[in-house]
Amino acid sequence: MTALVIAEHDNASLKGSTLHTITAAAQCGGDVHVLIAGHNADAAVQAVAKTAGVTKVLVADGAQFADGLAENVAAQALALAAGYSHILAPATAFGKNILPRVAAKLDVAQISEITKVVSADTFERPFYAGNAIATVQSSDATKVITVRTTAFDLPADGGSAAVENVSAVAESGKSSFVSREIATSARPELTAAKVVVSGGRGLGSEESFKILEPLADKLGAAMGASRAAVDAGYVPNDWQVGQTGKVVAPDLYIAVGISGAIQHLAGMKDSKVIVAINKDAEAPIFSVADYGIVGDLFEVVPALVKELG
Ligand SMILES: Cc1cc2nc3c(=O)[nH]c(=O)nc-3n(C[C@H](O)[C@H](O)[C@H](O)COP(=O)(O)OP(=O)(O)OC[C@H]3O[C@@H](n4cnc5c(N)ncnc54)[C@H](O)[C@@H]3O)c2cc1C
């Protein structure tokens, strides 16, 4: 029994999502191999090779993998699939673009967003926006799985996996890379941050949302938002936390002017400590908060910043 993890990387570095996925793969019970389909991706290969629990790194190198086009990466995974009992990828935009193609071609049911490995064929996954957990058992020969990365710890360093070059599949010709706009921010990446400061409709405007910046600066936090704040144009789309946004589980999540709709809770309720600031004492966010401040955010946030020195 061997699991294949499809690595998410940008050639120069490995994404943390891959590491969490390796932990889930190891829990399936067999060896763990990792596929790096990339171009001149030595740095990513080395990062995987030294991850504890990985027994082999398979490297498919070619210009057709340089930009991670799903058609090419999925074809590469399919070329290797016969030797594997499990094929896993993170439940990120990357993995969600690749694994359904793999599952369809293998004619198996994808098991999406697992949060726990119960045994080699049985997994837990949330549904109804995280309000219920399904235990699913698969009788398919190959388990094709996306992994909710926040549910699995990072593996340790200290591995020394063998690195093996595999023959690269040809360019599919079905898609081509045009351009990429990369958002640059001095703040940590939202899904990897240890502290997240999130704002909601209660902030009132794009201008007022900036009141959260000094708080995020003091705490070295990433900034997030509710969908209402995103839809109102206060902040960019990729800040959205929730069912249809990003799922985060930082050590500390501060929700400011967010009511706590179930779709928002689905993206943050597994945070270790939740602080809510809201002027409505009945707001549902307080039902998941460890600490709550009932008050006007325009008074509470500056006072908090002052207190933090
Ligand atoms: C299919 C579907 C998917 C969805 N996906 C998501 C998702 O991924 N993420 C998400 O967030 N939502 C999502 N939603 C939307 C969700 O249902 C809520 O509408 C949204 O989360 C509300 O955002 P909010 O809490 O910022 O706004 P509101 O619900 O309007 O809450 C604003 C809060 O601010 C407080 N407030 C106002 N002024 C102040 C002040 N001065 N000081 C302190 N507090 C103040 C109010 O008391 C209120 O509680 C989804 C909805 C659907 C139907």
The ligand as an SDF file (V2000), in Angstrom:
LIG
                    3D

 53 58  0  0  0  0  0  0  0  0999 V2000
  -24.0630   29.8720   -0.2330 C   0  0  0  0  0  0  0  0  0  0  0  0
  -23.5160   30.9350    0.6700 C   0  0  0  0  0  0  0  0  0  0  0  0
  -22.1460   30.9680    0.9020 C   0  0  0  0  0  0  0  0  0  0  0  0
  -21.6030   31.9430    1.7490 C   0  0  0  0  0  0  0  0  0  0  0  0
  -20.2530   31.9470    1.9960 N   0  0  0  0  0  0  0  0  0  0  0  0
  -19.7540   32.8230    2.8970 C   0  0  0  0  0  0  0  0  0  0  0  0
  -18.3660   32.8110    3.2350 C   0  0  0  0  0  0  0  0  0  0  0  0
  -17.5680   32.0470    2.6960 O   0  0  0  0  0  0  0  0  0  0  0  0
  -17.9280   33.7030    4.1500 N   0  0  0  0  0  0  0  0  0  0  0  0
  -18.7630   34.5960    4.7860 C   0  0  0  0  0  0  0  0  0  0  0  0
  -18.2870   35.3750    5.6160 O   0  0  0  0  0  0  0  0  0  0  0  0
  -20.0600   34.6310    4.4590 N   0  0  0  0  0  0  0  0  0  0  0  0
  -20.5650   33.7940    3.5240 C   0  0  0  0  0  0  0  0  0  0  0  0
  -21.8900   33.8670    3.1910 N   0  0  0  0  0  0  0  0  0  0  0  0
  -22.6740   35.0240    3.6760 C   0  0  0  0  0  0  0  0  0  0  0  0
  -23.1770   34.8720    5.1020 C   0  0  0  0  0  0  0  0  0  0  0  0
  -24.4130   34.2220    5.1060 O   0  0  0  0  0  0  0  0  0  0  0  0
  -23.3580   36.2620    5.7640 C   0  0  0  0  0  0  0  0  0  0  0  0
  -24.2170   37.0370    4.9570 O   0  0  0  0  0  0  0  0  0  0  0  0
  -22.0540   37.0300    5.9440 C   0  0  0  0  0  0  0  0  0  0  0  0
  -21.0940   36.2180    6.5680 O   0  0  0  0  0  0  0  0  0  0  0  0
  -22.3330   38.2520    6.8260 C   0  0  0  0  0  0  0  0  0  0  0  0
  -21.1760   39.0230    6.9370 O   0  0  0  0  0  0  0  0  0  0  0  0
  -20.9890   39.9900    8.1760 P   0  0  0  0  0  0  0  0  0  0  0  0
  -20.9950   39.2080    9.4290 O   0  0  0  0  0  0  0  0  0  0  0  0
  -19.7870   40.8220    7.8820 O   0  0  0  0  0  0  0  0  0  0  0  0
  -22.2320   40.9580    8.0410 O   0  0  0  0  0  0  0  0  0  0  0  0
  -23.5160   41.0980    8.9610 P   0  0  0  0  0  0  0  0  0  0  0  0
  -24.1960   39.8050    9.1140 O   0  0  0  0  0  0  0  0  0  0  0  0
  -24.2800   42.2560    8.4130 O   0  0  0  0  0  0  0  0  0  0  0  0
  -22.9220   41.4860   10.3960 O   0  0  0  0  0  0  0  0  0  0  0  0
  -22.3090   42.6820   10.6830 C   0  0  0  0  0  0  0  0  0  0  0  0
  -22.0660   42.6950   12.1790 C   0  0  0  0  0  0  0  0  0  0  0  0
  -21.3550   43.8790   12.5180 O   0  0  0  0  0  0  0  0  0  0  0  0
  -21.8320   44.3280   13.7640 C   0  0  0  0  0  0  0  0  0  0  0  0
  -21.5460   45.7590   13.8440 N   0  0  0  0  0  0  0  0  0  0  0  0
  -22.0440   46.7500   13.0590 C   0  0  0  0  0  0  0  0  0  0  0  0
  -21.5030   47.9480   13.4090 N   0  0  0  0  0  0  0  0  0  0  0  0
  -20.6670   47.6960   14.4470 C   0  0  0  0  0  0  0  0  0  0  0  0
  -19.8150   48.5130   15.2540 C   0  0  0  0  0  0  0  0  0  0  0  0
  -19.7060   49.8280   15.0440 N   0  0  0  0  0  0  0  0  0  0  0  0
  -19.1050   47.9410   16.2470 N   0  0  0  0  0  0  0  0  0  0  0  0
  -19.1880   46.5870   16.4750 C   0  0  0  0  0  0  0  0  0  0  0  0
  -19.9690   45.7670   15.7380 N   0  0  0  0  0  0  0  0  0  0  0  0
  -20.6850   46.3120   14.7250 C   0  0  0  0  0  0  0  0  0  0  0  0
  -23.3210   44.0130   13.7510 C   0  0  0  0  0  0  0  0  0  0  0  0
  -23.8160   43.9140   15.0910 O   0  0  0  0  0  0  0  0  0  0  0  0
  -23.3430   42.6890   13.0060 C   0  0  0  0  0  0  0  0  0  0  0  0
  -23.3020   41.5920   13.9050 O   0  0  0  0  0  0  0  0  0  0  0  0
  -22.4410   32.9090    2.3490 C   0  0  0  0  0  0  0  0  0  0  0  0
  -23.8190   32.8690    2.1050 C   0  0  0  0  0  0  0  0  0  0  0  0
  -24.3390   31.8900    1.2810 C   0  0  0  0  0  0  0  0  0  0  0  0
  -25.8320   31.8630    1.0360 C   0  0  0  0  0  0  0  0  0  0  0  0
  1  2  1  0
  2  3  1  0
  2 52  2  0
  3  4  2  0
  4  5  1  0
  4 50  1  0
  5  6  2  0
  6  7  1  0
  6 13  1  0
  7  8  2  0
  7  9  1  0
  9 10  1  0
 10 11  2  0
 10 12  1  0
 12 13  2  0
 13 14  1  0
 14 15  1  0
 14 50  1  0
 15 16  1  0
 16 17  1  0
 16 18  1  0
 18 19  1  0
 18 20  1  0
 20 21  1  0
 20 22  1  0
 22 23  1  0
 23 24  1  0
 24 25  2  0
 24 26  1  0
 24 27  1  0
 27 28  1  0
 28 29  2  0
 28 30  1  0
 28 31  1  0
 31 32  1  0
 32 33  1  0
 33 34  1  0
 33 48  1  0
 34 35  1  0
 35 36  1  0
 35 46  1  0
 36 37  1  0
 36 45  1  0
 37 38  2  0
 38 39  1  0
 39 40  1  0
 39 45  2  0
 40 41  1  0
 40 42  2  0
 42 43  1  0
 43 44  2  0
 44 45  1  0
 46 47  1  0
 46 48  1  0
 48 49  1  0
 50 51  2  0
 51 52  1  0
 52 53  1  0
M  END
$$$$
